[in-house]
Amino acid sequence: MPNSLLTNTSAMIALQNLRTVNKGLSMVQEQISTGKKVANAKDNAAIFAISTVMQSDVKGFEAISQSLNLGAASVGVARGAAEKITELLVDMKGLIVAAQEDNIDRNKIQTDIGQLREQIDGIIESAQFNGLNFLKGTDSTDFLASLDRDASGNVTASAITVDSFSLETTAGATVDNSLGAGATGVNGDQNSAAQLVANGNDFALDIDQNYDPSAGGDVWEVRIDGRKFTYTAQVDDDLNDVGVGLNNLLTDAGYTTNLVAGTGGSADVQLDITNDSGDTMAFEVNVTDGTGGGLANLNTLDVTDAAAAADALVKIEGLIQEAVDAAAEFGSSQKRVELQNEFVTNLTDALKTGIGALTDADLEAASARLQSLQVQQQLGIQALSIANSSPNAILGLFQ
């Protein structure tokens, strides 16, 4: 290659190599200073896009975890209150049993029962967390539980629904409570909200065409062998909506049903419930306007005479079962919320690990690379210096 004063090819090659080394050295130094091999979209657009979406999901799941913590605390308060109410009702049962004895001061026992009832009222009023009280009313509360992203990137939110379980002692207006049935069943009045018809050990629940649920708020309580299912009629519900609501509750619980819809309000809506076990099935349906509470019978407990004490003993068993059902329902809901929170926490950790694998720098490799590039930089500078000095050799030709 001839020497030239105008074009120093060796210096150009040395300079290109030095620029390449300096670029690599800059990248390694940035990785060491930031701890990331993909810090922005320029480093790797695809990985940056994926990791950014995953990071947004992490932020969402962290917020969900807070929501679930709030839900677990709220339901935990209700569960603890229901369990305490159960204890007080058991104490009350002890007093009622004592009142069955003739040689006892029933008036003093009645006073003690009244004090326990007031204590139960106080617990119900105070069993709230951040203003949410699951022991009052029949409303449901949704707690954000997950964000579900499909293959197309669409995100949907899912929630855990916790139903209130009223343990209030106020009495509500009855729409229909004549539908209690054992193995033989009881036919309701034609003017009732519904009729319950027995067919052997199976049952047919006819929601009467004259019943109008459209105002909303009526509570349908179905009990089968001690299991309680509650559907609250919504505003603008028709007979079919009530039938579908009850049918969904029973099928979700494993009962075999058949819903026969009515036609424009001109016929009853019939819900057939099959007794799969073949054993005697205790069935009861109560319809109230939703203003009363599950412990309304507390106000009717009277042990001041023998007959009333005997009646109170029957009622207290139902009240205890009501409180036990509430505690069990809240316990199940709290456990589900806590399990979901544990899953969300583990999922968040897994996402963070995945993001790190995509974007974090290997500092051990970066350290070794840094030393290598520093040596290459020094050699490149020397090579460039040698290449720049080569034109000086031409001066010897003119001496």
C-alpha positions, 0 to 999 in steps of 0.5 A: 500500500503506497504512503500518501499525505492525503489519505492515511488508510491505516489511521482510518482503520485504526480509528474505526476499530477504536470507535467500535471499542469505545462504543462497546465500552460505553454500553458496558459502562451504562449496563454497570451504572444502571444494572440493566442490559435493556434500559430503554427502547433503543437497547432492544425494542421488542424486549423493552415493549414486553418488559414494560407491559409486564411492569404495568401488570406488576403495578396493577397486581400490587394495587390488587393486593391492597384491595384484597388486604382490605377485603380480608380485613373487612370480612374478618371483622364480620366473621369475628362479630358473627362468631361472638354473636354465636357465643352470646346466643349459646349463652342465651340458650343456657338461660332459656334452658334454665327457664324451663324449670318451674322453680326459678325466677323467670323475670330475672332470666328475661332481664339477662336475655334482654341484656344479651340482646342489647349486646348483640345489637351493639356488636352488629352496629360496630362490626364495620371496617372503613364503613362497610358492614356485612352484618347489615342489609343484603348488598354484595361487595366486589373486591378486585381479585385479578387482571386477566390478559389474553393472547391479544393483549386485552385485559379484563378485571375479575372480582371476588363477591362477598354477600352481606349476611344480615344478623340485624334484630329488626323485623321486616314485612313478610311477603310470604312465609307459608311455604314451609314443607317436609317430605309431603310439601305444602301448597301456598295460597293462590295470592302468595308470591309462590306455591310449593308443591311436593311430588314424592320427595321432589319439589316444584316451586311455582312463582305466582304470576300475580307476584310483581318483583319489579320494585326490587328488594324482596328477598327469597330465602330457600332452605334445603336440608339446612342449606340456605340460598338467598336471592334478592329481587332487583329493580325491574326483575320479572318472574323469569328473572327471579326464577333464573336467580334461584335456579342459578343458586341451586345448580351452582350448589349441585342440585338437579333443577329444571326451570320452566319460564312463564310467558309474558306474566301470563303463567307461573314460573316453575322451578323443579328441584329433584331429590337426587339422594332419594332421602326425605328432603326438608324444603322451606321458602320464605319471601320478605321485603328485605327490611328485616334481619336474620335475628329478628326473632330475638325480639320475640324471646320471652321466658316469663311463663312456661309456654313462652319459655318452651317456644323460646327454646325452639326459636333460639336453635334457629337463631344460633343456626343463623349466626353459625351460617353467617360465621361459616359464610364469612369464614369461607369468603375470608379464606378465599380472599386470603388465598387469592391474595397469596396467589397474587403475591406469588404471581407478582414475584414471578413477574418481577423475576421474569422482567429481571431475566429480560432486562437485568444486566449480567454484572459478572459478564459485564465486569469481564467485558469491561476489562477486555474493552479497556485493554482493547481501547489502550491498544487501539489508541497505540495503533492509531498513534502508530498509524498517524506517525507513518506519514512522517517517514516520507520526510526522509525522502526529501533529506 
